[in-house]
Structures are given as C-alpha cells and as structure tokens.
Amino acid sequence: MEAIARAWSKAVRTALPGPWRPRRVVGEAVLAVLMGVVAGLLEAVVRTDLAVPFGLAVAVLWVLRKGFPATVLVLTGVIAGWSLGPMPLLVCAGWAAGARISRVWRLVGAFVLSYLMFSTFGMLKDGEAGSSKLIIGLSLGVFLVFAVLPALYSRYRAQRRALLDALQERNDQLVRERAMVVHQARLRERHRIAQDMHDSLGHQLALISVHSGALEVDRTLNDRQREAVGVLRQAAVAAMRELREVVGVLHHESTALPSAVGAPGAAPARGGVDGVEGLAESSRAAGASVAFSTEGERRPLAAAVDHAAYRIVQEALTNAHKHAPGAPIAVALRYEPDALVVEVTNPRAPALIGAHTGAGPAVSGGQGLAGLRERARLVGGMVHAGPTPEEGFRLAAVLPYEGAEADGAAAPAGEEDWVFGGLPPDDGTDGRQRRPALGCAAGVGAIALIVAGLVVWGVVAFVRGTDDSTVRQSVYDQIQPGQSRVEVMRRLPPGNDFFTADYQRAGPPRPEGSHCRWYSLDKVEPGDSWSDNHVARFCFKDGVLVDKAEYVTKD
C-alpha cells in the first residue's frame, strides 16, 4: 500500500505540477470550467449530442496541459479537427507545449503529430463535402495560426526568461568573483607590507641589538652605563619579538601568494644592488665585520630582480647578526652569463659574544627564509640556505636578469580595470551569444510566409471554385432533358461540391435512381435578398439527362 501511495503521489505531481496555492487552484478550476462551457456551447451550435462530452474532455485536457503538454497537444488536435468547440483549447495547448517542452525535436514531433491528427479528423468529418486539397490547406492555415504561433511566442518568453535568469546568475557570480579578487588583492598587499616590515624594520632592530651588544662588553663603560645599554638591548629584542608577532599575524591572515614586486621597467622600491654596499657599511658601523665584493661585468636588471637582490642581502645580514653575532660576514655579487648570484656567508659565532650578552636565544619568526624563497620564485630564481662544512652558514640566490614578468605571475592586462569597475577581462570567446528571439522571429517569419501563401492559394481556390460551381443562365436554358450526359457535361463547368453541399438538402424531390449535380445559377431577380441563392440541379439516369430543376435556397 505504501508503494502504491508513493506511485500515486508521484503521478499526481507529474500530472499537476505545482506549486498549488489556493488562489492558483481556484483560478485553474474556474478556467477549466470556462473552457469546457465554451467548447460545449460551440459544439452545440452544430450538434447537441456531443456538446457535453466535448466540454468534459476540454476541461480535463485543460487541467493536464502543464503536466503532459505533448499528449494534450495531440489529443487536442484530434478533437479540434472533429469539432469547432476545442479551438480555444488548441491555442492554450500550443502555448503550454512551446513553453514546457525543452527538446526541439520532441516539440516538432508533437506538433507534426497533432497537425496530422487535426487534418485527418477534419478530412473524416468534411471530406465528402469538399475538396481534400482545400481541406488540407485550410487545416494547415488554421493550425499554424491557432497552435504554432502561440507556441512560438510562449517559447520565446520561456527562453527569454531563462536567458535573463542565466544573466542574473552570471552577474551575481561576477560580483562574487570581483569581491574575491579585491579581497585577494588586499591580502597580497597585506603580505607585501608584512614582508617589507620584516625586511626593513627587522634589519634596523637587528643593527640596534648588535650596537647595544657591542657597547655592553665595552670595557670603558662603568656598571651603570653597561646596565642602561643592557636595558636598551632587551628593549630592542622585545621590539623584534613584537614585530615578528605582528608579521606572523599578517602572514597567517593572508592565504594568497605575494605578487611580483614592481613592473618591468619601473624603479626599485628601495635600495637595489646599488644599495647592497650601503647595507654592508651599516653593519660595519654597528661593529660587525662585513666584506663586500662583486665579480663579473655588471648587467642591467629587471626592477623586481633588483629589489629581490637587495632584500635577500638585507635578510641574510639580519639573520647573521641575530644567530652569529660577532662572526665575520662575506657578501658577494657575481654576474654570471645568464643570472645574478647573490651569496652571503658567515662562520660560526665566537663563544665570547654569546657568553656576555645574556639576551637568551635569538628571536625568529620563521618567515625570513620562506619570504626570500618566495621573492626569488616570483622572479624566476631560487634560494639555497644551509650550514657549511666549517659549521657556518651560507645563503645563495640565483636570480635571472630578465625576471619572470611573462610567466603569468602578474595579473592579466585589463583585470585590474575590471575589478575596479571597468570592462571584464576577455575570456577567450568570440562574443557570440544565443539569442532566442532570433529563432522565434525566424519561425514567426516562416509561418507568416506560409500563412500568406495559404491565403493567396485560398483566394485563388475560392475564385476558381466559384467559377467551377456556377453555371450561366443561357447555358441552363440551352440544356434540355433527353440530352446525353456527355453532351451536357461538355457544356457545364467541372463543379465543386464544397460550394454546393448545402444545396443538396433543399429543392424538389429527385427522380428515383438518378444521380444529380448541383450548381449555382448566375441569376439575380428583382426582390432577391443577399441570402437568396439560385440553384440549378441536373439529374442523370442511364447516361441521359432525365430532369433539370431551378430553385432558391437561403444561407
């Protein structure tokens, strides 16, 4: 029972797709009753025996048109071909099919099958009363106007709504991506600030610590001065610790890698290779032994490479001052054929300095070497750092002269303009978009041409059918009973039962066993009204005209 209940619930949801709000339920019920009543009244004009069944069928199909649009369209074509009552439902079924059937070939198949049913049942109903070509043409025109045109418009509306929804979703996505790009730019800037704080302020505080350490062991100072210098050194160490905590916070908040410093051709932010010798002089002024040397022919450097070389030397000197105070330091710049090699080495620190400072272990935030490796990577280089066989330390960096400006590290051209309100970056497409209005407009144009052709064909067929079913009064007077059928038919036009079908239900009785033909008589008498039709009837038997009659019918 539970499985049956689930199947029934699924079938109901499929046949009657929601949401079913109270107002919508009432509206659908009222429209279903209205459609059934209209169909019943239109059918009652022709014959009353099928008015109620047709009304009920139309009401049921109206309710099911959204759940089963293709099935309802085909069934509506069946009953609309047989009767005039379901024509309003044909419009609504075409509308629902165009809006709800997404697959094009399924939609085309549903309309083709519906038209075949529509024309076939129209032929079964009126085939004997008129020309089959005329019935097919009229049914095609009626079906195009009452079913296909509403389907095209509803499909255009549905595709336009889907396109607007997709554009809205795309716009929301672009807004989110823009916010993410701006946020990442802020994080990169925060990372750069943290790196600069670590490199510059950390270096200066390290020099202060080295100066104070050297003064603390100066034998010319008395105890009070040595105590003041120790306080200064401890303050410098505490400042370095707080600085590294702030830098650590900034690093942890930034999840994006820093971008390359500077653009090609721009001047370095601070220092560069020209400032490396100044760094060595500052360390010498603090009491450290620093040797500086250059080898090879100097080459022009990209701005990012120039700045990276300066920062690498600065960080290496800072680390040497912290971890090996008092040890001699060697700074070398070597211009190789394809890259600049930056090398900073120092031996093991003398034990005397560590024994008298009393400052404890050196403060390290763990960001210096990682930052150097990242700087070198962004310009296409590399950094190696590690101990030497003499228990010292060596830091070497290989930096290409041209840097890595073309490797995609920097943002694509135009991205910043898009982020800050300009045009979006080119995504590689050709800019073409699907435009549902073009397809629908082409369909409407094709239908308009077909309908116009059918109208022209209908006018021509009407004129020819009228001529074929009309006999002149002079010809009627010349034809007399007793003439052969061949001779009479040679004088008469071909005839058209579509225009003379109503004439057969009026007039005098036909001779028994005869076969008759009816024509409109080209005759107007005084006192005739616009609804009077003069009819000429010719009855044949055994190949001979046995009777001719003239009478008047009313439309």
Secondary structure, DSSP 8 states (H G I E B T S, - for coil): -HHHHHHHHHHHHHHS-S---HHHHHHHHHHHHHHHHHHHHHHHHH-STTHHHHHHHHHHHHHHTTTSHHHHHHHHHHHHHH-STTHHHHHHHHHHHHHH---HHHHHHHHHHHHHHHHHHHHHHHGGGS-HHHHHHHHHHHHIIIIIHHHHHHHHHHHHHHHHHHHHHHHHHHHHHHHHHHHHHHHHHHHHHHHHIIIIIHHHHHHHHHHHHHHHT-TTS-HHHHHHHHHHHHHHHHHHHHHHHHHHHHHHH--S----SS-TT---SS--GGGHHHHHHHHHHTT--EEEEEES------HHHHHHHHHHHHHHHHHHHHHSTT--EEEEEEE-SSEEEEEEEE----HHHHHHH---S----S-HHHHHHHHHHHTT-EEEEEE-TTS-EEEEEEEESSTTTTTT-S--TTHHHHHTTS-----S--S----HHHHHHHHHHHHHHHHHHHHHHHHHHHHHHHHHTEEEHHHHHH--TTSBHHHHHHHS----HHHHGGGGGSSS---TT-EEEEEEEE---TT--TTEEEEEEEEEETTEEEEEEEEEEE-
